Amino acid sequence: QVQLVESGGGLVQAGGSLRLSCAASGEIFSFLPLAWFRQIQGNQREFVARVTIGGVTNYADFVKGRFTVSRAANKLTADLQMNDLQPDDAGMYFCKTWEPIEDYWGPGTQVTVHS
């Protein structure tokens, strides 16, 4: 069983930065991949970034060059550094991990960007 909790959301001006963190309980998380998703009002959740247990990263095209996903050495926390935030980036951000037969989601953290 894995439980995830996001933190670090808040209000920022356009062009500003935020660093989100995802903390996990359950040591099995250290053997699982981690992904960030976001849900912008009225839309479905969309993929933002992913980091494997080996440190390989993938990003959605709309965040490349602005966002960086990383994982702590103990693999139990993962961060999403978000730079040059724009109003279109505002929404609820979730971290997710998964096993072959189950997905685990955090409750999300809100990001608000003022123009």
SULQUI-V151935 format. One record per pair of residues at least 6 apart in sequence whose C-alpha atoms are under 8 Angstrom apart, sorted by sequence separation. I is the first residue (numbers start at 0). GAP is how many residues later the second one is. D is the distance in whole Angstrom. If there is no record, write none. Layout:
[[I & GAP & D] [I & GAP & D]]
This chain:
[[11 & 6 & 8] [38 & 6 & 4] [49 & 6 & 8] [50 & 6 & 4] [70 & 6 & 6] [71 & 6 & 6] [96 & 6 & 6] [97 & 6 & 6] [37 & 7 & 5] [38 & 7 & 6] [49 & 7 & 5] [50 & 7 & 7] [70 & 7 & 4] [71 & 7 & 8] [95 & 7 & 7] [96 & 7 & 5] [9 & 8 & 8] [36 & 8 & 6] [37 & 8 & 5] [48 & 8 & 7] [49 & 8 & 5] [69 & 8 & 6] [70 & 8 & 6] [95 & 8 & 6] [96 & 8 & 7] [8 & 9 & 7] [36 & 9 & 5] [37 & 9 & 7] [48 & 9 & 6] [49 & 9 & 7] [68 & 9 & 7] [69 & 9 & 5] [95 & 9 & 5] [7 & 10 & 7] [8 & 10 & 8] [36 & 10 & 5] [37 & 10 & 7] [48 & 10 & 4] [68 & 10 & 6] [69 & 10 & 7] [94 & 10 & 6] [95 & 10 & 7] [7 & 11 & 6] [8 & 11 & 6] [35 & 11 & 6] [36 & 11 & 5] [47 & 11 & 6] [48 & 11 & 6] [68 & 11 & 5] [93 & 11 & 7] [94 & 11 & 6] [7 & 12 & 4] [34 & 12 & 8] [35 & 12 & 5] [36 & 12 & 7] [46 & 12 & 8] [47 & 12 & 5] [56 & 12 & 7] [67 & 12 & 6] [68 & 12 & 6] [93 & 12 & 6] [6 & 13 & 6] [7 & 13 & 6] [34 & 13 & 7] [35 & 13 & 5] [46 & 13 & 6] [66 & 13 & 7] [67 & 13 & 5] [93 & 13 & 7] [94 & 13 & 7] [5 & 14 & 7] [6 & 14 & 5] [34 & 14 & 6] [35 & 14 & 6] [66 & 14 & 5] [67 & 14 & 7] [93 & 14 & 4] [5 & 15 & 6] [6 & 15 & 7] [34 & 15 & 4] [47 & 15 & 7] [54 & 15 & 8] [66 & 15 & 4] [92 & 15 & 5] [93 & 15 & 7] [5 & 16 & 4] [33 & 16 & 6] [34 & 16 & 6] [54 & 16 & 7] [65 & 16 & 6] [66 & 16 & 6] [91 & 16 & 6] [92 & 16 & 5] [4 & 17 & 6] [5 & 17 & 6] [32 & 17 & 7] [33 & 17 & 5] [65 & 17 & 5] [91 & 17 & 6] [92 & 17 & 6] [3 & 18 & 6] [4 & 18 & 5] [32 & 18 & 6] [33 & 18 & 6] [50 & 18 & 7] [65 & 18 & 6] [91 & 18 & 4] [92 & 18 & 7] [3 & 19 & 6] [4 & 19 & 7] [32 & 19 & 4] [33 & 19 & 8] [48 & 19 & 8] [49 & 19 & 7] [50 & 19 & 7] [65 & 19 & 8] [90 & 19 & 6] [91 & 19 & 6] [3 & 20 & 5] [31 & 20 & 7] [32 & 20 & 5] [48 & 20 & 7] [50 & 20 & 7] [89 & 20 & 8] [90 & 20 & 5] [2 & 21 & 6] [3 & 21 & 7] [31 & 21 & 6] [89 & 21 & 5] [90 & 21 & 7] [1 & 22 & 7] [2 & 22 & 5] [30 & 22 & 6] [52 & 22 & 7] [88 & 22 & 8] [89 & 22 & 5] [1 & 23 & 6] [2 & 23 & 7] [29 & 23 & 7] [88 & 23 & 8] [89 & 23 & 5] [1 & 24 & 5] [88 & 24 & 7] [0 & 25 & 6] [86 & 25 & 8] [87 & 25 & 8] [1 & 26 & 7] [86 & 26 & 5] [0 & 27 & 8] [1 & 27 & 7] [85 & 27 & 6] [86 & 27 & 6] [84 & 28 & 7] [85 & 28 & 8] [86 & 28 & 6] [85 & 29 & 7] [29 & 44 & 7] [30 & 44 & 8] [33 & 44 & 8] [35 & 44 & 8] [29 & 45 & 5] [28 & 46 & 7] [29 & 46 & 6] [28 & 47 & 6] [26 & 49 & 7] [39 & 49 & 8] [39 & 50 & 7] [40 & 50 & 6] [24 & 51 & 7] [39 & 51 & 4] [23 & 52 & 6] [38 & 52 & 6] [39 & 52 & 6] [22 & 53 & 6] [23 & 53 & 6] [37 & 53 & 6] [38 & 53 & 5] [22 & 54 & 5] [37 & 54 & 5] [38 & 54 & 6] [21 & 55 & 5] [22 & 55 & 7] [37 & 55 & 4] [20 & 56 & 7] [21 & 56 & 5] [36 & 56 & 6] [37 & 56 & 6] [20 & 57 & 6] [21 & 57 & 6] [35 & 57 & 7] [36 & 57 & 5] [20 & 58 & 4] [35 & 58 & 6] [36 & 58 & 6] [19 & 59 & 5] [20 & 59 & 6] [35 & 59 & 4] [36 & 59 & 8] [18 & 60 & 7] [19 & 60 & 5] [34 & 60 & 6] [35 & 60 & 6] [18 & 61 & 6] [19 & 61 & 6] [33 & 61 & 7] [34 & 61 & 5] [18 & 62 & 4] [19 & 62 & 8] [33 & 62 & 6] [34 & 62 & 6] [17 & 63 & 6] [18 & 63 & 6] [33 & 63 & 5] [16 & 64 & 8] [17 & 64 & 5] [32 & 64 & 6] [33 & 64 & 8] [16 & 65 & 5] [17 & 65 & 7] [31 & 65 & 7] [32 & 65 & 7] [16 & 66 & 4] [31 & 66 & 7] [15 & 67 & 6] [16 & 67 & 6] [31 & 67 & 7] [14 & 68 & 7] [15 & 68 & 5] [16 & 68 & 6] [28 & 68 & 8] [14 & 69 & 4] [15 & 69 & 6] [13 & 70 & 7] [14 & 70 & 5] [13 & 71 & 6] [14 & 71 & 6] [12 & 72 & 8] [13 & 72 & 5] [11 & 73 & 8] [12 & 73 & 8] [13 & 73 & 6] [21 & 73 & 6] [5 & 88 & 7] [5 & 89 & 7] [4 & 90 & 8] [3 & 91 & 7] [3 & 92 & 8] [11 & 99 & 8] [13 & 99 & 6] [3 & 100 & 7] [5 & 100 & 6] [8 & 100 & 5] [9 & 100 & 6] [10 & 100 & 6] [11 & 100 & 6] [12 & 100 & 5] [13 & 100 & 6] [2 & 101 & 7] [3 & 101 & 6] [4 & 101 & 5] [5 & 101 & 7] [6 & 101 & 8] [7 & 101 & 7] [8 & 101 & 5] [9 & 101 & 5] [10 & 101 & 5] [11 & 101 & 5] [12 & 101 & 5] [13 & 101 & 5] [1 & 102 & 7] [2 & 102 & 8] [3 & 102 & 5] [4 & 102 & 7] [5 & 102 & 6] [6 & 102 & 6] [8 & 102 & 5] [9 & 102 & 6] [10 & 102 & 6] [11 & 102 & 6] [12 & 102 & 6] [2 & 103 & 7] [3 & 103 & 8] [4 & 103 & 7] [5 & 103 & 6] [8 & 103 & 8] [10 & 103 & 7]]
